[in-house]
Amino acid sequence: MDQKNQGQNILVVLPNPMGDAILCIPALRCLRQGLPDGRFTFYANKVVAEILADCPWTDAWLSYDPRTGADGIWAQARILRRRHFEAAIILTNSFRSALLAFLAGISRRIGYSRDGRGILLTDRVAPVRLQGRFAPISMLDYYDHLAAKAVGFLGGVYQQQDHRLELFVSAEARRRVDELWDRWQIAPDQKPVVMVP
């Protein structure tokens, strides 16, 4: 194993929309497999952190309230600075998330160079373009491409992903769902469709 990635303290900034957060799960698996000795902290809004709380590819969670305004970025940066992260992998596309990693003093900032934030990144990844426009690609591929580049930048070895989506559910949550299935008389062999408006 390359000594460069031994025990690196890495912040991973997760996407905010729930759907995007779920679609980045294969990329999170890629990061853990490619940098197995890294110490990962996932950073997400409280809702995303709650839904993905049982993900096995992180060593710690930090969450924030998305309702905090411009003043909140300074407080968040101070919290991150105290954690002494060596690298930030920024899965979000926002200028704010790149600015946050910069203000937190994280020396390696990896993300897509778009929307004017390239100047805040140390390791820029060019998004796929077709005829000068952002290519309409699957978010699975989008996050996987960034994760693969990040693994390479940090001295790891990228392993091709199968894009299998997983959600990790605690035993307590499974028990509560089983109770609901019993109450609603849904048999184990039935396949319900769940809609989240």
BELSUL-V46737 format. One line per field, one symbol per residue. ss: DSSP state (H for helix, E for strand, C for the rest). psi: psi as a letter, one per 40 degrees, with the letter a starting at -180 (. if undefined). Layout:
ss=???
psi=???
This chain:
ss=CCHHHCCCEEEEECCCCHHHHHHCHHHHHHHHHHCCCCEEEEEEEHHHHHHCCCCCCCCEEEEECCCCCHHHHHHHHHHHHHCCCCEEEECCCCHHHHHHHHHCCCCEEEEECCCCCHHHCCEEECCCEECCEECCCCHHHHHHHHHHHHHHHCCCCCCCCCCCCCCCCCHHHHHHHHHHHHHHCCCCCCCCCCCCC
psi=hhedehfihhhhhiidhdddddeeddddddddddgdeihhhhhiiddddddedeheeidiihiiheehaddddddddddddeefhdihhgdieidddddddddefhdhhhihgifeeddeidhhhhihihfeihhgiidddddddddddddddeeahhhhiefhhihhhidddddddddddddefhideigihhhh.
